[in-house]
Amino acid sequence: MQQDPHASALLGRPCYFVARTSDTCHPKWWTTHRYAKQVADSMTLVANQLANGREVVLIGYSGGGSLAMLMAPGITQLKGVITVAANLNINQWTELHGYTSLYGSLNPVDQIQQTAGIPQIHYVGSDDEVVPPELSNHYPSQFMQAHVRVIPGQDHACCWHRQWPELLQQALSTF
């Protein structure tokens, strides 16, 4: 965000940036229900309020990219979605890693009809072992306005910030 000259706001999932000791912050909200409809809906509401009628580009990294895709249909002035190292198919992801199913969550790949007309670019690291590129291969064929771009030498964490200004400009120029 610090490298982006545009107005921006950082949204975290409910219970993400607060002490997880309150009664409302049940562990399910950062585990099996991290992408639940209630989570996406609450974040969509806040994003629309912050936008106050202005055009919005949702940008999400990793799980934030999953949420950006789940929020996208509800954003009233949406210009496009940019994801970086995002988990776009949570069922394949949990199976690949042998994780517990996120049974209380929505799966971005299941939102095909709702996001088909939304301009999207998904940046994927060629060396990402957390969310490997093959988990995003299906997107271009299913979404007419979606583009997946594999970035050579990038893994899940390192070193997206080095290329971010260029990647952001490229993505915004496609919307």
C-alpha positions in Angstrom: 0.0 0.0 0.0 2.8 2.4 0.7 4.0 2.1 -2.9 0.6 2.9 -4.3 -0.1 6.6 -4.9 -3.9 6.1 -5.0 -6.2 6.6 -2.1 -6.4 3.3 -0.2 -7.7 1.5 2.8 -6.6 -1.7 4.5 -9.3 -4.0 5.5 -8.7 -7.0 7.7 -11.0 -10.0 8.3 -13.2 -9.7 11.4 -11.0 -10.7 14.4 -7.8 -10.4 12.3 -6.3 -7.2 13.7 -7.7 -7.5 17.3 -7.1 -9.6 20.3 -8.8 -12.9 19.7 -10.1 -13.2 23.3 -13.5 -11.6 22.9 -16.7 -13.8 22.8 -17.4 -12.7 19.2 -13.9 -13.7 18.0 -14.4 -17.5 17.9 -11.5 -19.4 16.4 -13.7 -20.5 13.5 -13.4 -17.0 12.1 -9.7 -17.4 11.4 -9.8 -21.1 10.6 -12.7 -23.0 8.9 -14.9 -19.9 8.4 -12.2 -17.4 7.4 -13.9 -16.9 4.0 -17.5 -17.3 5.2 -20.4 -15.4 3.6 -20.7 -13.3 6.8 -17.0 -12.4 6.6 -17.2 -11.4 2.9 -20.5 -9.5 3.4 -19.2 -7.5 6.4 -16.0 -6.5 4.5 -18.1 -5.6 1.4 -20.3 -3.4 3.5 -17.3 -1.5 5.0 -15.6 -1.2 1.6 -18.7 0.3 0.0 -19.0 2.8 3.0 -15.3 3.8 2.6 -15.6 4.2 -1.2 -18.6 6.5 -0.7 -19.6 6.2 -4.4 -16.0 6.3 -5.8 -14.6 3.7 -8.1 -12.9 0.8 -6.3 -10.1 -1.5 -7.3 -9.9 -4.4 -4.8 -6.3 -5.6 -4.2 -5.7 -8.7 -2.1 -2.6 -10.7 -1.2 -2.8 -14.4 -0.3 -6.1 -14.9 1.6 -6.9 -11.3 1.1 -7.1 -12.1 -2.6 -9.6 -14.9 -1.9 -11.7 -12.3 0.0 -11.3 -9.7 -2.7 -12.8 -12.2 -5.2 -15.6 -13.0 -2.7 -16.3 -9.3 -2.1 -16.2 -8.3 -5.7 -19.8 -8.9 -6.8 -21.0 -6.7 -3.9 -18.8 -3.7 -4.5 -21.1 -1.0 -6.1 -18.4 0.9 -8.1 -16.0 -1.9 -8.9 -13.4 -1.2 -11.5 -11.5 -4.5 -11.1 -9.7 -6.9 -8.9 -6.0 -7.6 -8.5 -4.7 -10.5 -6.5 -1.2 -11.5 -5.6 -0.3 -15.0 -4.5 -4.0 -15.6 -3.9 -5.7 -18.8 -3.0 -8.5 -18.9 -5.7 -9.5 -22.5 -5.1 -9.6 -23.3 -1.4 -10.8 -26.9 -1.8 -7.8 -27.8 -4.1 -5.5 -25.9 -1.7 -6.6 -27.7 1.4 -6.4 -31.1 -0.4 -2.9 -30.3 -1.8 -1.5 -29.5 1.6 -3.6 -32.0 3.6 -5.2 -29.2 5.6 -8.6 -29.4 7.3 -11.4 -28.4 5.0 -12.5 -24.8 5.2 -16.1 -26.2 5.4 -17.6 -23.0 6.7 -16.1 -20.9 3.9 -17.1 -19.8 0.4 -14.7 -20.9 -2.4 -13.8 -18.1 -4.9 -13.8 -20.6 -7.8 -17.5 -21.3 -7.1 -18.4 -17.7 -7.7 -18.0 -18.0 -11.5 -21.3 -16.5 -12.5 -21.0 -13.6 -10.0 -17.5 -12.6 -11.1 -17.4 -13.4 -14.8 -17.9 -9.8 -16.0 -15.4 -8.3 -13.6 -12.0 -7.3 -14.9 -9.4 -9.3 -13.0 -5.6 -9.9 -12.9 -4.1 -12.6 -10.7 -0.4 -12.5 -10.1 1.1 -15.8 -9.2 4.7 -16.6 -8.2 6.4 -19.3 -10.2 8.1 -20.6 -7.1 5.2 -20.3 -4.7 4.8 -23.6 -2.7 2.0 -22.2 -0.5 -0.3 -21.4 -3.4 1.3 -23.0 -6.4 0.6 -21.6 -9.9 -1.4 -24.7 -10.9 -4.1 -23.7 -8.5 -4.8 -20.7 -10.7 -4.5 -22.3 -14.2 -8.3 -22.7 -14.6 -9.1 -19.0 -14.2 -8.5 -17.7 -17.7 -10.7 -20.4 -19.3 -13.6 -19.8 -16.8 -13.5 -16.0 -16.6 -13.5 -14.1 -19.8 -12.1 -11.0 -18.1 -9.6 -12.7 -15.9 -5.9 -12.9 -16.6 -3.3 -15.0 -14.7 0.2 -13.8 -14.9 3.0 -16.0 -13.5 5.9 -14.0 -12.2 9.2 -15.8 -12.5 11.3 -16.2 -9.4 8.6 -15.1 -7.0 7.5 -17.3 -4.1 4.6 -16.7 -1.7 6.3 -14.0 0.4 9.5 -12.9 -1.4 9.8 -10.3 -3.0 6.6 -8.9 -4.4 7.3 -5.4 -3.2 10.3 -5.1 -5.6 8.0 -5.4 -8.6 4.8 -4.0 -7.1 4.8 -0.5 -8.7 5.2 -2.0 -12.1 2.7 -4.8 -11.6 0.2 -2.4 -10.2 0.5 -0.1 -13.1 0.2 -3.0 -15.6 -2.9 -4.3 -13.9 -4.6 -0.9 -13.7 -3.9 -0.2 -17.4 -5.9 -3.3 -18.3 -9.1 -2.1 -16.5 
